[in-house]
Amino acid sequence: MLDRYITINENKIICGQTSGGIWYCKELPAKDTKELDGLINTVNMILNKYNIIDKPTNKHETKVRGLE
């Protein structure tokens, strides 16, 4: 019959956003662990650009008695 098979790899990386606005990876298909290691690194670098959260700076200074 058929001695040959065709393998089609679907490389759709699906990402989502939480209600808090943080981006994360939902699905990351890979053939093996080596490919997964490279993909995770790349996807994390991309998503971390958008996950930068500005921390509010506290400009309120506390004053201590005796030190002026």
PLY file of the C-alpha trace (Angstrom):
ply
format ascii 1.0
element vertex 68
property float x
property float y
property float z
element edge 67
property int vertex1
property int vertex2
end_header
0.00 0.00 0.00
1.48 3.31 1.08
5.06 3.10 2.22
5.49 6.83 2.59
3.82 9.19 4.99
3.64 12.94 4.92
4.03 14.74 8.21
2.64 18.25 8.46
3.74 20.11 11.56
1.41 22.82 12.66
3.42 25.52 14.38
0.67 27.70 15.73
1.78 29.34 18.93
-1.32 30.42 20.81
-0.99 33.20 23.35
-3.59 34.79 25.57
-4.03 37.65 27.97
-5.33 37.42 31.54
-7.88 39.82 32.97
-4.95 41.56 34.67
-3.32 42.29 31.32
-0.49 39.74 31.51
0.35 37.89 28.29
1.13 34.16 28.47
1.60 31.21 26.11
-1.34 28.78 25.94
-0.05 26.26 23.39
3.46 25.69 22.10
3.78 22.64 19.83
7.27 21.19 19.40
8.81 18.05 17.91
11.28 17.36 20.72
12.81 18.89 23.83
15.55 20.73 21.94
13.03 22.52 19.77
10.85 23.23 22.81
13.80 24.75 24.67
14.48 27.20 21.85
10.81 28.04 21.35
10.16 28.68 25.04
13.11 31.07 25.21
12.00 32.98 22.11
8.33 33.18 23.13
9.19 34.33 26.65
11.44 37.09 25.33
8.65 38.34 23.06
5.90 38.19 25.69
8.06 39.76 28.41
8.34 42.91 26.27
4.60 43.37 26.71
4.44 42.24 30.35
6.47 45.14 31.73
4.46 46.55 34.59
5.38 50.01 35.78
5.61 50.01 39.55
4.27 53.21 41.08
7.00 55.18 42.77
6.27 56.26 46.31
7.29 59.92 46.52
6.06 60.24 50.08
9.06 60.82 52.28
8.95 59.83 55.91
10.36 62.33 58.34
12.08 61.15 61.48
12.20 63.32 64.55
15.64 64.59 65.44
17.07 64.21 61.96
16.83 67.34 59.86
0 1
1 2
2 3
3 4
4 5
5 6
6 7
7 8
8 9
9 10
10 11
11 12
12 13
13 14
14 15
15 16
16 17
17 18
18 19
19 20
20 21
21 22
22 23
23 24
24 25
25 26
26 27
27 28
28 29
29 30
30 31
31 32
32 33
33 34
34 35
35 36
36 37
37 38
38 39
39 40
40 41
41 42
42 43
43 44
44 45
45 46
46 47
47 48
48 49
49 50
50 51
51 52
52 53
53 54
54 55
55 56
56 57
57 58
58 59
59 60
60 61
61 62
62 63
63 64
64 65
65 66
66 67
